């Protein structure tokens, strides 16, 4: 994302105790093999309220970091954004009206998001990191929350890196000028940023590089006009050139029809006929010095040759048209691969029907994971991940299935990853249909899901199945049977 580590600009003292950990984590971004660029405005006040821990202006997004202090350290924190939190199984209460300790932080985040959108329209994705402390070993967020723009985490180099990568996802980096304007709006007291420094952080020199490409196109358009001027000795070739100019306009729509191959085949025929008169032309030139008896025989030879060639041309045209007909019968089998994707849309395994809702594949394994599984993928080179979502009916009850097939360069890495994924509470892979809003009707919540996993050499398959609507339990017989059946489902990314 950038060539330099995140640059810190300190503006004010942050209010939370976890602020020191946030600064340490931000300072560590960019060290090691993975580098993240941007400018972190530490202690900024985007909403003119209390200072936040940081606002990170990145080339492909903006991230607001807000600290939340917990009463005590915890090994595991269950942190749903819309529900009560639990630390090591004990509920955490924050105030009389707050649902969880992050309620106030989310309100502040919303105000900051609106302010950033007002001062910098089109600023790109705006995400939020709720940094909890004093220490939490594992933070467990529901998949539905992880599909959004808020992450709850204990700030370390690993967790902050994963959050910034998954939240800053614009298609193009913002320019140096855009970065300067946004930083000036969020932090008027911040020192000016030299262009070389911002370029080093991954911002682009220009907001739009497309005009440089457009300038080259007219030069390419001039090239075809050069050969048109060469055939100037004979008048007849000039006419085909004039005829060929008008068809240039109809050609674009013709490309969508299957008939152009035949039209293209018909065009070579006339040039063949045009070459015949030149071949016959030298023959009349020879009779002049010869006897008149020979000139009579020469006159018949071109006629016979032309007649024979006309017969051959007719035969060639019929063969070509026949070839076109045979070729035209071949395209129908071409759609056959498209029909091959239809079977996964509805499959039955062990008398359980599965209907596909979404499928995709890419190499961004860690950005689609959460918890210890995400940490494991950040430390291991993943070859790719295929994900699929299925709607199912088990014993007459609606269910949802999410599948992830993670591939690794070697079997040892796959085995280590499977061990991390099989650990209860160790996280998992986000559901694809939830991320891409492709569920029809109620969106499933993969809490209390039945879980199954398998390993096939370098590939590890993870399965989660829940009832829709819930609640669900991991040991539910129907869900367990559905999860085992899903181990056999094809996953085509």
VENNORJO-V32527 format. One record per residue. N is the residue number from 0. PHI is phi in radians with two decimals (999 if undefined). OMEGA is omega as a letter, one per 20 degrees, with the letter a starting at -180 (none if undefined). D_LAST is the distance of its C-alpha to the last C-alpha in Angstrom with 1 decimal. Layout:
n:N phi:PHI omega:OMEGA d_last:D_LAST
n:N phi:PHI omega:OMEGA d_last:D_LAST
This chain:
n:0 phi:999 omega:a d_last:25.4
n:1 phi:-2.70 omega:a d_last:29.0
n:2 phi:-1.78 omega:r d_last:31.4
n:3 phi:-2.15 omega:r d_last:33.8
n:4 phi:-1.25 omega:a d_last:33.7
n:5 phi:-1.07 omega:a d_last:34.2
n:6 phi:-1.63 omega:a d_last:37.8
n:7 phi:-1.63 omega:r d_last:39.8
n:8 phi:-2.15 omega:a d_last:42.5
n:9 phi:-1.49 omega:a d_last:44.6
n:10 phi:-1.97 omega:a d_last:46.2
n:11 phi:-2.74 omega:r d_last:47.4
n:12 phi:-1.36 omega:r d_last:47.5
n:13 phi:-1.43 omega:a d_last:44.7
n:14 phi:-1.44 omega:a d_last:45.8
n:15 phi:-1.58 omega:r d_last:43.6
n:16 phi:-1.28 omega:a d_last:44.2
n:17 phi:-1.40 omega:a d_last:40.6
n:18 phi:-1.04 omega:r d_last:41.1
n:19 phi:-1.09 omega:r d_last:42.1
n:20 phi:-1.17 omega:r d_last:38.9
n:21 phi:-1.10 omega:a d_last:36.9
n:22 phi:-1.09 omega:r d_last:39.0
n:23 phi:-1.11 omega:r d_last:38.5
n:24 phi:-1.17 omega:r d_last:34.7
n:25 phi:-1.13 omega:a d_last:34.7
n:26 phi:-1.17 omega:a d_last:37.1
n:27 phi:-1.45 omega:r d_last:34.9
n:28 phi:-1.13 omega:a d_last:31.8
n:29 phi:1.79 omega:r d_last:31.7
n:30 phi:-1.56 omega:r d_last:33.2
n:31 phi:1.67 omega:a d_last:31.4
n:32 phi:-1.38 omega:a d_last:28.3
n:33 phi:-1.89 omega:a d_last:26.6
n:34 phi:-2.10 omega:r d_last:28.5
n:35 phi:-2.14 omega:a d_last:28.4
n:36 phi:-1.81 omega:r d_last:30.8
n:37 phi:2.60 omega:r d_last:32.7
n:38 phi:-2.19 omega:r d_last:36.0
n:39 phi:-1.72 omega:r d_last:36.6
n:40 phi:-1.57 omega:a d_last:39.6
n:41 phi:-1.31 omega:r d_last:40.9
n:42 phi:1.40 omega:r d_last:43.0
n:43 phi:-1.24 omega:r d_last:42.3
n:44 phi:-2.18 omega:a d_last:43.3
n:45 phi:-1.11 omega:a d_last:40.9
n:46 phi:-1.84 omega:r d_last:42.2
n:47 phi:1.01 omega:r d_last:45.9
n:48 phi:-1.96 omega:r d_last:45.7
n:49 phi:-1.21 omega:a d_last:45.5
n:50 phi:-1.18 omega:r d_last:43.9
n:51 phi:-1.67 omega:a d_last:40.3
n:52 phi:-1.08 omega:r d_last:39.3
n:53 phi:-2.97 omega:r d_last:37.6
n:54 phi:-2.10 omega:a d_last:35.8
n:55 phi:-1.70 omega:r d_last:33.4
n:56 phi:-1.58 omega:a d_last:33.2
n:57 phi:-1.94 omega:r d_last:30.2
n:58 phi:-1.01 omega:a d_last:29.1
n:59 phi:-2.11 omega:r d_last:26.0
n:60 phi:2.88 omega:r d_last:27.3
n:61 phi:-2.22 omega:a d_last:30.2
n:62 phi:-2.20 omega:r d_last:30.2
n:63 phi:-1.74 omega:a d_last:33.1
n:64 phi:-1.95 omega:a d_last:34.1
n:65 phi:-2.20 omega:a d_last:36.4
n:66 phi:-1.56 omega:r d_last:38.0
n:67 phi:-2.30 omega:a d_last:38.7
n:68 phi:-1.55 omega:r d_last:41.3
n:69 phi:-1.63 omega:a d_last:41.0
n:70 phi:-1.12 omega:a d_last:44.2
n:71 phi:-2.56 omega:r d_last:43.3
n:72 phi:-1.11 omega:a d_last:40.7
n:73 phi:-2.57 omega:r d_last:38.0
n:74 phi:-1.41 omega:r d_last:35.7
n:75 phi:-2.42 omega:r d_last:33.2
n:76 phi:-2.07 omega:r d_last:33.0
n:77 phi:-1.61 omega:a d_last:31.3
n:78 phi:-2.27 omega:r d_last:30.9
n:79 phi:-1.26 omega:a d_last:29.6
n:80 phi:-1.16 omega:a d_last:30.5
n:81 phi:-1.85 omega:a d_last:32.0
n:82 phi:-2.49 omega:a d_last:33.7
n:83 phi:-1.18 omega:r d_last:36.1
n:84 phi:-1.67 omega:r d_last:35.3
n:85 phi:-2.31 omega:r d_last:36.2
n:86 phi:-1.93 omega:a d_last:37.2
n:87 phi:0.95 omega:r d_last:37.2
n:88 phi:1.56 omega:a d_last:37.4
n:89 phi:-1.73 omega:a d_last:40.3
n:90 phi:-1.18 omega:r d_last:40.0
n:91 phi:-1.88 omega:a d_last:40.6
n:92 phi:-1.94 omega:a d_last:42.8
n:93 phi:-2.26 omega:a d_last:43.4
n:94 phi:1.39 omega:a d_last:46.2
n:95 phi:-1.52 omega:a d_last:47.4
n:96 phi:-1.92 omega:a d_last:45.0
n:97 phi:-1.35 omega:r d_last:41.8
n:98 phi:-1.24 omega:r d_last:38.9
n:99 phi:-2.63 omega:a d_last:37.9
n:100 phi:-1.08 omega:a d_last:39.0
n:101 phi:-1.66 omega:a d_last:36.4
n:102 phi:-1.04 omega:r d_last:37.7
n:103 phi:-1.13 omega:r d_last:40.1
n:104 phi:-1.13 omega:r d_last:37.6
n:105 phi:-1.19 omega:r d_last:35.1
n:106 phi:-1.12 omega:r d_last:38.0
n:107 phi:-1.12 omega:r d_last:38.9
n:108 phi:-1.08 omega:r d_last:35.3
n:109 phi:-1.09 omega:r d_last:35.2
n:110 phi:-1.12 omega:r d_last:38.5
n:111 phi:-1.15 omega:r d_last:37.4
n:112 phi:-1.09 omega:r d_last:34.2
n:113 phi:-1.11 omega:a d_last:36.5
n:114 phi:-1.13 omega:r d_last:38.9
n:115 phi:-1.12 omega:r d_last:36.4
n:116 phi:-1.14 omega:r d_last:34.9
n:117 phi:-1.30 omega:a d_last:38.6
n:118 phi:-1.37 omega:a d_last:39.7
n:119 phi:-2.44 omega:r d_last:36.6
n:120 phi:-1.01 omega:a d_last:34.9
n:121 phi:1.27 omega:a d_last:31.4
n:122 phi:-1.25 omega:a d_last:31.4
n:123 phi:1.67 omega:a d_last:27.6
n:124 phi:-1.04 omega:r d_last:25.8
n:125 phi:-2.09 omega:a d_last:28.4
n:126 phi:-1.96 omega:a d_last:27.4
n:127 phi:-2.33 omega:r d_last:29.7
n:128 phi:-2.01 omega:r d_last:30.2
n:129 phi:-1.63 omega:a d_last:32.5
n:130 phi:-1.57 omega:a d_last:34.0
n:131 phi:-1.84 omega:r d_last:35.7
n:132 phi:-2.88 omega:k d_last:38.4
n:133 phi:-1.34 omega:r d_last:40.8
n:134 phi:-2.78 omega:r d_last:38.2
n:135 phi:-2.43 omega:a d_last:35.1
n:136 phi:-1.29 omega:a d_last:33.2
n:137 phi:-2.39 omega:r d_last:30.1
n:138 phi:-1.94 omega:a d_last:29.1
n:139 phi:-1.92 omega:r d_last:27.0
n:140 phi:-1.90 omega:r d_last:25.6
n:141 phi:-1.08 omega:r d_last:23.9
n:142 phi:-1.00 omega:r d_last:20.2
n:143 phi:-1.13 omega:r d_last:21.4
n:144 phi:-1.28 omega:a d_last:23.7
n:145 phi:-1.20 omega:r d_last:21.2
n:146 phi:-1.31 omega:r d_last:19.1
n:147 phi:-1.61 omega:a d_last:22.3
n:148 phi:-1.93 omega:r d_last:24.5
n:149 phi:-2.17 omega:r d_last:26.7
n:150 phi:-2.13 omega:r d_last:26.5
n:151 phi:-1.86 omega:a d_last:29.2
n:152 phi:-2.77 omega:r d_last:29.9
n:153 phi:-1.56 omega:a d_last:32.7
n:154 phi:-1.23 omega:r d_last:33.0
n:155 phi:-2.28 omega:r d_last:32.3
n:156 phi:-1.05 omega:a d_last:31.0
n:157 phi:-1.22 omega:a d_last:27.7
n:158 phi:-1.21 omega:r d_last:27.2
n:159 phi:-1.18 omega:r d_last:28.4
n:160 phi:-1.10 omega:a d_last:26.2
n:161 phi:-1.08 omega:a d_last:23.0
n:162 phi:-1.18 omega:a d_last:24.3
n:163 phi:-1.13 omega:r d_last:25.3
n:164 phi:-1.16 omega:a d_last:22.0
n:165 phi:-1.40 omega:a d_last:20.1
n:166 phi:-1.71 omega:r d_last:22.8
n:167 phi:-1.64 omega:a d_last:23.8
n:168 phi:-2.27 omega:r d_last:20.9
n:169 phi:-1.15 omega:a d_last:22.7
n:170 phi:-1.24 omega:a d_last:21.6
n:171 phi:-2.24 omega:r d_last:25.0
n:172 phi:-1.25 omega:r d_last:27.6
n:173 phi:-1.26 omega:a d_last:30.8
n:174 phi:-1.42 omega:r d_last:33.9
n:175 phi:-1.06 omega:a d_last:36.9
n:176 phi:-1.13 omega:r d_last:39.0
n:177 phi:-1.11 omega:r d_last:36.6
n:178 phi:-1.12 omega:r d_last:36.3
n:179 phi:-1.08 omega:a d_last:40.2
n:180 phi:-1.12 omega:a d_last:40.6
n:181 phi:-1.21 omega:r d_last:38.2
n:182 phi:-1.13 omega:r d_last:39.9
n:183 phi:-1.13 omega:r d_last:43.3
n:184 phi:-1.27 omega:a d_last:42.5
n:185 phi:-1.46 omega:a d_last:41.3
n:186 phi:-2.47 omega:a d_last:43.9
n:187 phi:-1.05 omega:a d_last:46.9
n:188 phi:-1.50 omega:a d_last:48.7
n:189 phi:-1.19 omega:r d_last:46.0
n:190 phi:-1.16 omega:r d_last:47.4
n:191 phi:-1.11 omega:a d_last:46.2
n:192 phi:-1.78 omega:r d_last:43.2
n:193 phi:-1.10 omega:a d_last:43.9
n:194 phi:-1.08 omega:a d_last:41.5
n:195 phi:-1.06 omega:a d_last:41.0
n:196 phi:-1.18 omega:a d_last:39.9
n:197 phi:-1.19 omega:r d_last:37.4
n:198 phi:-1.10 omega:r d_last:35.9
n:199 phi:-1.17 omega:r d_last:35.7
n:200 phi:-1.49 omega:r d_last:33.7
n:201 phi:1.83 omega:r d_last:31.0
n:202 phi:-1.31 omega:a d_last:32.3
n:203 phi:-1.51 omega:a d_last:32.5
n:204 phi:-1.27 omega:a d_last:35.8
n:205 phi:-2.26 omega:r d_last:35.3
n:206 phi:-1.37 omega:a d_last:33.6
n:207 phi:-2.64 omega:a d_last:32.6
n:208 phi:-1.70 omega:a d_last:32.6
n:209 phi:-1.16 omega:a d_last:31.9
n:210 phi:-0.96 omega:r d_last:35.6
n:211 phi:-1.13 omega:r d_last:35.9
n:212 phi:-1.34 omega:a d_last:33.5
n:213 phi:-1.14 omega:a d_last:35.3
n:214 phi:-1.14 omega:a d_last:38.6
n:215 phi:-1.37 omega:a d_last:37.4
n:216 phi:-1.09 omega:r d_last:36.5
n:217 phi:-1.01 omega:r d_last:40.2
n:218 phi:-1.12 omega:r d_last:41.1
n:219 phi:-1.18 omega:a d_last:38.6
n:220 phi:-1.21 omega:a d_last:40.0
n:221 phi:-1.28 omega:a d_last:43.5
n:222 phi:-0.98 omega:a d_last:42.7
n:223 phi:-1.10 omega:a d_last:42.7
n:224 phi:-1.33 omega:a d_last:46.2
n:225 phi:-1.22 omega:a d_last:47.8
n:226 phi:-1.14 omega:a d_last:47.7
n:227 phi:-1.14 omega:a d_last:49.0
n:228 phi:-1.43 omega:a d_last:52.3
n:229 phi:-1.19 omega:a d_last:53.0
n:230 phi:-1.29 omega:a d_last:54.0
n:231 phi:-1.94 omega:a d_last:57.2
n:232 phi:-1.30 omega:a d_last:59.9
n:233 phi:-1.83 omega:a d_last:59.3
n:234 phi:-1.32 omega:a d_last:59.1
n:235 phi:-1.10 omega:r d_last:57.0
n:236 phi:-1.06 omega:a d_last:53.9
n:237 phi:-1.14 omega:r d_last:54.3
n:238 phi:-1.18 omega:r d_last:53.8
n:239 phi:-1.02 omega:r d_last:50.4
n:240 phi:-1.12 omega:r d_last:49.4
n:241 phi:-1.21 omega:r d_last:50.5
n:242 phi:-1.28 omega:a d_last:48.6
n:243 phi:-1.25 omega:a d_last:45.4
n:244 phi:-1.16 omega:a d_last:45.5
n:245 phi:-1.06 omega:a d_last:45.1
n:246 phi:-1.06 omega:a d_last:42.2
n:247 phi:-1.04 omega:a d_last:40.2
n:248 phi:-1.20 omega:a d_last:39.7
n:249 phi:-1.22 omega:a d_last:38.6
n:250 phi:-1.01 omega:a d_last:36.0
n:251 phi:-0.97 omega:r d_last:33.1
n:252 phi:-1.16 omega:a d_last:33.1
n:253 phi:-1.16 omega:a d_last:33.7
n:254 phi:-1.10 omega:a d_last:30.5
n:255 phi:-1.45 omega:a d_last:28.6
n:256 phi:-1.78 omega:a d_last:30.8
n:257 phi:-1.48 omega:a d_last:30.6
n:258 phi:-1.40 omega:a d_last:34.4
n:259 phi:-0.90 omega:r d_last:34.6
n:260 phi:-0.98 omega:r d_last:34.3
n:261 phi:-1.18 omega:r d_last:37.5
n:262 phi:-1.06 omega:r d_last:39.2
n:263 phi:-1.18 omega:r d_last:38.3
n:264 phi:-1.25 omega:a d_last:39.8
n:265 phi:-1.30 omega:a d_last:42.9
n:266 phi:-1.17 omega:r d_last:43.6
n:267 phi:-1.07 omega:a d_last:44.2
n:268 phi:-1.07 omega:r d_last:47.0
n:269 phi:-1.00 omega:r d_last:49.4
n:270 phi:-1.02 omega:r d_last:49.4
n:271 phi:-1.14 omega:r d_last:50.5
n:272 phi:-1.17 omega:r d_last:53.4
n:273 phi:-1.18 omega:r d_last:54.4
n:274 phi:-1.32 omega:a d_last:54.6
n:275 phi:-1.17 omega:r d_last:57.0
n:276 phi:-0.98 omega:r d_last:60.0
n:277 phi:-1.05 omega:r d_last:59.9
n:278 phi:-1.20 omega:r d_last:60.1
n:279 phi:-1.43 omega:a d_last:63.0
n:280 phi:-1.04 omega:r d_last:64.7
n:281 phi:-1.07 omega:a d_last:66.0
n:282 phi:-1.10 omega:r d_last:67.6
n:283 phi:-1.10 omega:a d_last:70.0
n:284 phi:-1.17 omega:a d_last:70.8
n:285 phi:-1.28 omega:a d_last:72.2
n:286 phi:-1.06 omega:a d_last:74.6
n:287 phi:-0.97 omega:a d_last:76.8
n:288 phi:-1.35 omega:a d_last:78.5
n:289 phi:-1.59 omega:a d_last:78.6
n:290 phi:-1.24 omega:a d_last:80.9
n:291 phi:-1.13 omega:r d_last:80.4
n:292 phi:-1.12 omega:r d_last:79.9
n:293 phi:-1.21 omega:a d_last:76.8
n:294 phi:-1.15 omega:r d_last:75.5
n:295 phi:-1.15 omega:r d_last:75.5
n:296 phi:-1.16 omega:r d_last:73.4
n:297 phi:-1.15 omega:r d_last:71.0
n:298 phi:-1.08 omega:a d_last:70.6
n:299 phi:-1.32 omega:a d_last:69.4
n:300 phi:-1.07 omega:r d_last:67.0
n:301 phi:-1.06 omega:a d_last:64.6
n:302 phi:-1.13 omega:r d_last:64.8
n:303 phi:-1.15 omega:a d_last:63.9
n:304 phi:-1.12 omega:r d_last:61.2
n:305 phi:-1.12 omega:r d_last:59.7
n:306 phi:-1.08 omega:r d_last:60.0
n:307 phi:-1.13 omega:a d_last:58.2
n:308 phi:-1.18 omega:r d_last:55.5
n:309 phi:-1.10 omega:r d_last:55.0
n:310 phi:-1.08 omega:r d_last:54.6
n:311 phi:-1.13 omega:r d_last:52.0
n:312 phi:-1.12 omega:r d_last:50.2
n:313 phi:-1.08 omega:r d_last:50.1
n:314 phi:-1.10 omega:a d_last:48.8
n:315 phi:-1.14 omega:r d_last:46.1
n:316 phi:-1.13 omega:r d_last:45.1
n:317 phi:-1.12 omega:r d_last:44.9
n:318 phi:-1.14 omega:r d_last:42.8
n:319 phi:-1.11 omega:r d_last:40.5
n:320 phi:-1.14 omega:r d_last:40.3
n:321 phi:-1.14 omega:r d_last:39.7
n:322 phi:-1.15 omega:r d_last:36.9
n:323 phi:-1.15 omega:a d_last:35.4
n:324 phi:-1.14 omega:r d_last:35.7
n:325 phi:-1.19 omega:r d_last:34.0
n:326 phi:-1.18 omega:a d_last:31.4
n:327 phi:-1.20 omega:r d_last:31.0
n:328 phi:-1.42 omega:a d_last:30.3
n:329 phi:-1.41 omega:r d_last:27.5
n:330 phi:-0.95 omega:r d_last:25.1
n:331 phi:-0.93 omega:r d_last:24.6
n:332 phi:-1.12 omega:a d_last:22.8
n:333 phi:-0.99 omega:r d_last:20.4
n:334 phi:-1.14 omega:a d_last:18.7
n:335 phi:-0.97 omega:r d_last:18.1
n:336 phi:-1.02 omega:r d_last:14.5
n:337 phi:-1.12 omega:r d_last:13.9
n:338 phi:-1.26 omega:r d_last:15.5
n:339 phi:-1.19 omega:r d_last:13.3
n:340 phi:-1.42 omega:a d_last:10.5
n:341 phi:-1.20 omega:a d_last:13.4
n:342 phi:-0.96 omega:r d_last:13.9
n:343 phi:-1.08 omega:a d_last:11.0
n:344 phi:-1.16 omega:r d_last:12.5
n:345 phi:-2.60 omega:a d_last:15.6
n:346 phi:-2.27 omega:r d_last:16.1
n:347 phi:-2.08 omega:r d_last:19.2
n:348 phi:-2.27 omega:r d_last:19.6
n:349 phi:0.93 omega:r d_last:23.2
n:350 phi:1.12 omega:r d_last:24.4
n:351 phi:-2.00 omega:a d_last:21.9
n:352 phi:-1.55 omega:r d_last:20.0
n:353 phi:-2.15 omega:r d_last:16.5
n:354 phi:-2.02 omega:a d_last:15.3
n:355 phi:-1.19 omega:r d_last:11.8
n:356 phi:-1.99 omega:r d_last:12.3
n:357 phi:-2.88 omega:r d_last:9.1
n:358 phi:-2.71 omega:a d_last:5.4
n:359 phi:-2.87 omega:r d_last:4.0
n:360 phi:-2.54 omega:r d_last:4.3
n:361 phi:-2.80 omega:a d_last:8.0
n:362 phi:-1.93 omega:a d_last:11.2
n:363 phi:-1.56 omega:a d_last:13.2
n:364 phi:-1.16 omega:a d_last:13.4
n:365 phi:-1.14 omega:a d_last:16.9
n:366 phi:-1.23 omega:r d_last:16.6
n:367 phi:-1.74 omega:a d_last:14.3
n:368 phi:-1.99 omega:r d_last:16.8
n:369 phi:-2.62 omega:r d_last:20.4
n:370 phi:1.23 omega:a d_last:23.6
n:371 phi:-1.12 omega:r d_last:24.2
n:372 phi:-1.10 omega:r d_last:20.5
n:373 phi:-1.12 omega:r d_last:20.2
n:374 phi:-1.06 omega:r d_last:23.4
n:375 phi:-1.11 omega:a d_last:22.2
n:376 phi:-1.23 omega:r d_last:19.1
n:377 phi:-1.24 omega:a d_last:21.5
n:378 phi:-1.69 omega:a d_last:23.8
n:379 phi:-2.17 omega:r d_last:21.3
n:380 phi:-1.38 omega:a d_last:19.3
n:381 phi:-1.59 omega:r d_last:15.6
n:382 phi:-1.40 omega:a d_last:13.6
n:383 phi:2.86 omega:r d_last:10.2
n:384 phi:-2.42 omega:r d_last:8.4
n:385 phi:-1.92 omega:r d_last:5.2
n:386 phi:-2.22 omega:r d_last:6.6
n:387 phi:-2.61 omega:r d_last:7.5
n:388 phi:-2.17 omega:a d_last:11.0
n:389 phi:-2.30 omega:r d_last:13.3
n:390 phi:-1.61 omega:a d_last:16.9
n:391 phi:-2.45 omega:r d_last:19.2
n:392 phi:-2.29 omega:a d_last:22.9
n:393 phi:-2.08 omega:a d_last:24.7
n:394 phi:0.96 omega:r d_last:28.4
n:395 phi:1.38 omega:a d_last:28.5
n:396 phi:-2.03 omega:a d_last:27.3
n:397 phi:-1.22 omega:r d_last:24.2
n:398 phi:-2.47 omega:r d_last:21.6
n:399 phi:-2.18 omega:a d_last:18.3
n:400 phi:-2.21 omega:r d_last:15.7
n:401 phi:-2.11 omega:a d_last:13.3
n:402 phi:-2.22 omega:r d_last:11.1
n:403 phi:-2.35 omega:r d_last:10.1
n:404 phi:-2.03 omega:a d_last:9.6
n:405 phi:-1.79 omega:a d_last:11.5
n:406 phi:-1.93 omega:a d_last:12.4
n:407 phi:-2.24 omega:r d_last:15.9
n:408 phi:-1.14 omega:a d_last:18.3
n:409 phi:-2.49 omega:a d_last:20.6
n:410 phi:-1.20 omega:a d_last:21.2
n:411 phi:-1.08 omega:r d_last:23.8
n:412 phi:-1.15 omega:r d_last:21.6
n:413 phi:-1.12 omega:r d_last:19.1
n:414 phi:-1.14 omega:r d_last:22.2
n:415 phi:-1.14 omega:r d_last:23.6
n:416 phi:-1.16 omega:r d_last:20.5
n:417 phi:-1.08 omega:r d_last:20.4
n:418 phi:-1.10 omega:r d_last:24.1
n:419 phi:-1.20 omega:a d_last:23.6
n:420 phi:-1.22 omega:a d_last:20.9
n:421 phi:-1.36 omega:r d_last:23.2
n:422 phi:-1.26 omega:a d_last:26.2
n:423 phi:-1.01 omega:a d_last:27.1
n:424 phi:1.32 omega:a d_last:26.8
n:425 phi:-1.56 omega:r d_last:24.9
n:426 phi:1.60 omega:a d_last:22.1
n:427 phi:-3.14 omega:a d_last:18.4
n:428 phi:-1.89 omega:a d_last:14.9
n:429 phi:-1.16 omega:r d_last:15.0
n:430 phi:-1.27 omega:a d_last:13.6
n:431 phi:-1.18 omega:a d_last:10.9
n:432 phi:-1.11 omega:r d_last:12.9
n:433 phi:-1.20 omega:r d_last:16.1
n:434 phi:-1.11 omega:a d_last:15.2
n:435 phi:-1.80 omega:r d_last:14.3
n:436 phi:0.97 omega:a d_last:17.0
n:437 phi:-1.95 omega:r d_last:15.2
n:438 phi:-1.33 omega:r d_last:17.3
n:439 phi:-1.72 omega:a d_last:20.0
n:440 phi:1.57 omega:a d_last:23.3
n:441 phi:-1.19 omega:r d_last:24.0
n:442 phi:-1.45 omega:a d_last:21.5
n:443 phi:-1.23 omega:r d_last:21.2
n:444 phi:-2.00 omega:a d_last:22.6
n:445 phi:-1.52 omega:r d_last:21.2
n:446 phi:-1.81 omega:a d_last:24.7
n:447 phi:1.22 omega:a d_last:26.3
n:448 phi:-1.30 omega:r d_last:23.0
n:449 phi:-1.28 omega:a d_last:23.1
n:450 phi:-2.17 omega:r d_last:21.2
n:451 phi:-2.49 omega:r d_last:20.0
n:452 phi:-2.56 omega:r d_last:18.4
n:453 phi:-2.64 omega:r d_last:18.2
n:454 phi:-2.26 omega:r d_last:18.0
n:455 phi:-2.19 omega:a d_last:17.2
n:456 phi:1.17 omega:a d_last:18.7
n:457 phi:-1.61 omega:a d_last:16.9
n:458 phi:-1.95 omega:r d_last:14.0
n:459 phi:-2.10 omega:r d_last:14.8
n:460 phi:-1.88 omega:r d_last:13.4
n:461 phi:-2.06 omega:a d_last:14.9
n:462 phi:-2.19 omega:r d_last:15.7
n:463 phi:-2.34 omega:a d_last:17.8
n:464 phi:-2.32 omega:r d_last:19.5
n:465 phi:-2.38 omega:r d_last:22.1
n:466 phi:-1.39 omega:r d_last:24.5
n:467 phi:-2.25 omega:i d_last:24.4
n:468 phi:-1.37 omega:r d_last:26.9
n:469 phi:-1.33 omega:j d_last:27.8
n:470 phi:-1.42 omega:r d_last:29.4
n:471 phi:-2.25 omega:r d_last:27.5
n:472 phi:-2.30 omega:a d_last:28.7
n:473 phi:-1.09 omega:a d_last:26.9
n:474 phi:-1.75 omega:r d_last:29.2
n:475 phi:-1.09 omega:a d_last:29.0
n:476 phi:-1.01 omega:a d_last:29.2
n:477 phi:-1.14 omega:r d_last:27.0
n:478 phi:-1.17 omega:r d_last:24.2
n:479 phi:-1.11 omega:r d_last:24.5
n:480 phi:-1.13 omega:r d_last:24.3
n:481 phi:-1.16 omega:r d_last:21.2
n:482 phi:-1.16 omega:r d_last:19.5
n:483 phi:-1.16 omega:r d_last:20.6
n:484 phi:-1.14 omega:a d_last:19.3
n:485 phi:-1.18 omega:r d_last:15.8
n:486 phi:-1.10 omega:a d_last:15.8
n:487 phi:-1.71 omega:a d_last:15.5
n:488 phi:-1.27 omega:r d_last:12.7
n:489 phi:-1.27 omega:r d_last:9.7
n:490 phi:-2.13 omega:a d_last:6.3
n:491 phi:-1.94 omega:a d_last:3.8
n:492 phi:-1.38 omega:none d_last:0.0
